[in-house]
């Protein structure tokens, strides 16, 4: 499926008044999720568009994008392999579903209630990727080049039946993506592994009673139709992955195209973080509007601070468990977790639980 770039220079035309020609390079860009999911849609509107804009200014190269979004080439459990193997040239890698291959990338998922500021967190992850060799190598060993980073807005609980507080979680079945099932430990709830592409059906068929999820994913996926009771827990944001390009494809690109993509990736990351923060509350409001006339109208109930603290305190020390496990495999997980939380604090964040003090 992968287009070999050595033969993908599919045409050229003389630029007006110049002897040089503009070369067209064909690249496949894909994702497991549809473009209605904000961070996937922004691959088109920000990463691709900004790359095109930069290249158009120089007039030397242009890209013919072969788009395969929404699982046309692969599903959510194959995002890393598909970029690594060249099934797509560029794709969104969903790190939350790759804990075995991308273990250090799960750090924020083992430190909930650390920050609800998505832009702040992505700044920290960008910095760590540049300064932490182990983190960078974790990604680059899979024959890819990271171009931009993705995260989540803050997590809440969406259920088919109302819950009055923390105690009601005991015995419930709640869907959660990959490692975020750990956030339910100590609550008495049972985690059901899934993703935004499966949550609706899971609730509809009774596989789960609801989901631990994020507003910007729940809204376009219309999960509020089957889980109209929203408990506003504000558990914080998590690092979710990256836009990456197959290293073989990357190495065959002309330097000006590489430079354009690096700049576009940074632009995407910054815009994506800001977008997550701005749209979280708006997405919840839109759910209430969209679900006003359905059988069970959408209702949002904030969890009390006492119940939030009960949730945090009920959880085992998942940060230490994660770090201990990776340290046994020779990975500098404790230092990485400390660097992550220090980065949050340095930017004004105030973690509810000092996971780094418990390592």
N, C-alpha and C positions, 0 to 999 in steps of 0.2 A: 504493500500500500504506500510505502514511503516513496516520495519522489526524489530521485537522485539529483542533487543540485548541480552536479557537473553537466548534466544534460537538460537542466531545467531553465536555462536561459533561452526562453522561448520566442524572443523577438526583439527587434530593436528598430528605432525610428530616429531619423535625424532631428536634432533639436533645432528650432528656428534660429537661423543665423549662426549656427555653430557646426563645427566639423565632428564633434563628439556625438555619440548615440546614447540614448537611454536604454538600459538593459532591464528586461523584465524577469524577475525571479519568482518561480512558483513555490509556495510553501503551504503545507497543510497545517491548519490550526484546529484543535479539537478539544472537547471536554466531555465528561460523563454527565454533566448537569446541563439543563437548558439555559438559554440566555435570559429568561425571566428571573433567574437567580442573579441578584445584583452583581456579585463579583465575577460571574461568568459574562454577563452582558457588558461589563466594563472592559473585558478583553477586547471586544469590538470597538466600543465607543472611546476608549482611552488608550490602551496599549497599541492596537492595530492602527487606530486613527492617528495617534501621535507619531508612530513610526512612518506612516504615509506622509504626514505633514513635513517631517524633517527631511525625508528623502526628496519630496517634491521641491523643497527650497533649493536643494543642490542640483536637481534635475539630472542626476547621473544614473540613478537606479529607481525602479518601482517594484512593488511586490504584488503578485497575483495571489490573493489569499484563497485557498481552497478550504472552505469552512465545513466542519463536521461536528457541530455542537449537539448537545442533548443526547449523548450516548449512541451516536450513529456508528462510531468505530469501536467503542469499548464502554464498559460500565464502571461504576464507582470503585469497584474492587481491583481495577486494573489500570489506574491512572499513572502510576509510576512505571510499571513495566511497559506501557504503551509508548511513553516518551523514550525510555531507555532503549527499546528495541526498534524504534523508528517507525512504529505503526502510524504515528503522527510526528511531524517535525516539531511542532510547538503544542503544548497542552497544559492544562491546569492539573497539578499533582496534588491530590487530596491526602495530605500527610497524616491526618487523624486516622485513616484506615490503613496506615502502614507502620504500626508500632514496632514490628519486628525489624524492618529495614531502615526506619527513620526514628530510632528510639530517643535520641536527644531532642528531636523536634517536638516531642510530646511534653516538654518541661512545663509549659503554661497549663496544660491539661491536668497536671498533677499539683497545681497550685491555684485552685479556684478562689474566688473572692479577693484576688490580688489587685485587679484594676478593671474598671468598666469602660475605660477610654481606649477605643480601638486604635486611634491614630498614635497615641502614646506607645501602645504595645508594639505596633509595627515599626516604629522608630527604633525601639530596643532590639527587635529581631534583625533589622537591617544592620545595626551596629554590631551585633554579635556575629552575624554572618561574615562581616569584614574582619573582625578581630579574633574570632575563636576558630582555630584551625580544625579542631575536631568536628565542630558543627558544620563547617563548610565542606569538609571531606565526606561527611555523612551523605551529603547530596551528590557531590561531584563524582563519587565512586560509581554511580549508576549511569555513567556516560551521558551526563547532561550538564547544561549551563543554566543556572538560575537567573531569571531576568526581573522578577517582581514577586512581592510577597502578599499573601492573603490572610485575613483573620475573620473573626466573627463579631457581631454585635453581642450584647450581653444576653445571657441565657436565663430563661424562665421556664415555668412548667405549664403545659397545655393539656387539659384532660377532658374526657367525654362527660364526666360527672364532676360537680363542684367539690372542692376540698376546702375545709375550714382552716387548716393550718398544718404545721409540720407533722403532727402526730398522725394525720390522715394518710400520709405516704406509706405507712407500714402495711405491707401486703399487696401494694399496687404493682402492676406491671407497666413500666415506663420505657419507651423506646429512647435510645440515645446513640449518637454516632461514635463507634469505636471506643477509644479510651475514655470518653466522657461518661461512660457507664460507671466509672469510679466515683463520680460525684454523687452517686446514689448510695454508696456504701455507708453504712451506719444509719441510714434512714428507715430501713426495713423494706424499702421498695426493691423490686427485682428488675434489673436492667435487661432490656431486649435490644440486641445490636441491630442498628439500621441506619438509614441516611434519609435525607430529604426526599429522595426518589421512592422510598418505601414506607415512610411514616403514615401517609394517608391510608393506604391499604391495610397496614398493620392495625390501626385503630378501628377502621371500618369492619374488619373481619374478627376483631376481638383478640388478636395476637397481643395487643397491648392496650392499656387503659388511657394512655396519653403519651406525651413526649416531653423530654427535656430538650428544648430547642431555642432558636433565636428568631426574633420577629421578622427580620429581613428574609429569612428562608420560609417561615410559616406563611407569610402573606401571599407571595406568588404561588406557592404550592397549595394554597387554599386549605391547609390543615385545620384551620379554625372551623371549617364546616363540620368536621367530625370531632373536634376537640375545642368547643366554644368557651370553655372555662379556663381563663388565663390567670394563673397565680404569679404575680410579679415578684420574683425572688431576687432578680438582679445579681446573679452569681458571678458575673464578670465575663470577660472576653477570652478567647483562646486563639492561638496561632493555628491556622488550618492548612497551610501549604504554600505553593508557589506556582507562578507561571514559569515553565522551563522549556528549553529547547534541546533537542537531541544534539549531543556534542559533535557527532559527525556532520550533521547539517550545519551547525554553528561554524565549524572549522572551514567549511566550503564557502561561507558567505564572504563577500568583499568587506574590507575593514569599515568603510563608511556605513554599510548596512548594520554591521555589528554595533558600531557606535550609536546609531540611531535607535537600535533596540534597547541598548543599555539605558539610554536617556528616557525612552518611552516606558521602560520597566520601572524606573524610579518615579516617573510621573504617575504611573498607574498605582503604585504602592501608596504614595502620598494622597492621591485623590480617593482611593479606596478606603483608607483609614478615616478620612474626613467624612466621606459619604456614610460610612457605618454609623458614626456618631450622630450625624444630622438626621438620618432617616429612621433610627430605632424608634423614637417616640411617635414619629409620624406613621410608621407602619402599624403600630398598635392601634392608633386612632382609626386608620383605614380599615383594620379588621372589625372594629366595632361598627363602623358604617356599613361595611359590606355584609356583615352578619346580622344586621338588625332585624331583618325580616325572615330569617331562617327559623326552623322549628325551635331550636334552642338558641336564642340570641347570644352573641359574644359578650361576655362580661369579664372585666379585669378587676382582680382583687389583689391589692398589695399584701405581701406576707409581712407580718409584724416583725419589728426588729428583734424581739425576743425569740421568735421562731427562726429567724435567719441565724441568730447566734446559736440556737439549739442545733441547727443543721450543721454549722461549721464545727461546733464542739463535738458533735456525734461522730464525725468522720474520723476514721483512723488516720495515722500520719502517712498519707499516700505519697507525699513528696519524699519522705525518707525511704519508704519502700522502693520507690522508683530509683532514687539515687543509689541505694545500696545494691540493687540488682545490676545496675549498669557499671558501678565501680568494680564489681566482681568480674565483669567482662573487660575490664581495663579502660573504661571510658571515664573521663573527668566530669561526671555528672554533678557532684556536689558543687564544684567550682562553677559549673555552668548555671545551675539553679540559683546560686548566690549572685552571679553576674546578672542574670535575668531580673531578679527581684531588686537588686541594687539599681539596675537601669530604670526600673519603674519608679523607685523612690527618688532617684536623681532628677526625674522629670515631674516631681510633685505628687506621684501616686502614693496612696496610703493603704497597703494591704490590710484586710480585716484580720487575717491570721498570719503571723510571722513564720511562714513555712521554713525559711532559710535558717532561723534560729533553732529549728528542731532537727536539723540534719545530723 
